[in-house]
Amino acid sequence: MNNTGAPGRVKEITALSNPTIKAIRGLDRKRNREAEKSFLAEGQKLVIDALDLGWQVKTLIYAKNARDHSGLADLAAKVIARGGDVLEVSEKVLGAITRRDNPQMVVGVFGTRWADARKLKHAPDSVFVVLDRVRDPGNLGTILRTADAVGASGIILVGDCVDPFSIEAVRATMGSLFAVPIARMTEDEFLAFRREWPGQLVGTHLEGSVDYRTIAWPQTGPLLLLMGNESQGLPDTLAESCDALARIPQTGRADSLNLAVATGLMLFEARRHALSFKDNA
Ligand code: SAM
């Protein structure tokens, strides 16, 4: 995988045994993604959007039978001009890379990016989503997409979380991964970070005493919205560090909401003042 910034090139590959293809296929493992500092994202539009947002494509891979797709030649030329490689492969190879029977025709290899939480920019009404040990890639991807949709300023992963660069998480973000900064820290680092935080830390808890609709969100300063692990919720150490513990009232049999759904409800309430049809008219 070329990440030298030198001019890129186009290569045709049909063999699954090709070492470049083997290395790219290996990116389905977290260990390899960490070693290579690389991950896969599928879909031509998503790759174009990522480029527009300033990400560099290390390797662009497309199926030979998609060669004439509108915009693909331009995309390939742009990737090469920026020092990336372009691989034209068989559909079988693409299916093996994405581990799908009906793969997307275009896949990009990108470099992973982690934000430094202490350097994340915030305004008085900024919202950051803090996820305690999130385990499900679909939940994490959906939360990233929702955070993007409401104009949240970033995501902070606390403790042992699922990798946001896994193909399942990236898929669920629908491209929002490229728009929302992601930081990570241990629980102790988060508690120290929280002590310096100029705004509120609002946690969500099934035993929370505050109805989430009653919080005067925009007046609380930059907000850290803390969500608990899918099966265990928030540990006491984190719950006790919150300024308020909010609860979404429920009726019916379910004893809790899905984490991504609960995060969506909280985010849309916290950002209610900032959202209108004007933004996407
Ligand atoms: N068994 C876990 C527990 O006892 O907390 C359930 C966790 S729930 C599936 C995952 C996370 O979603 C919770 O930690 C909380 O952050 C959020 N959540 C789900 N339903 C909620 C509700 N009704 N009110 C507030 N937060 C909720």
Residues whose N, C-alpha, C, O or C-beta is under 5 A from the ligand:
A	BS01	SAM	T204 H205 L206 L226 M227 G228 N229 E230 S231 Q232 G233 L234 A246 R247 I248 S256 L257 N258 L259 A262
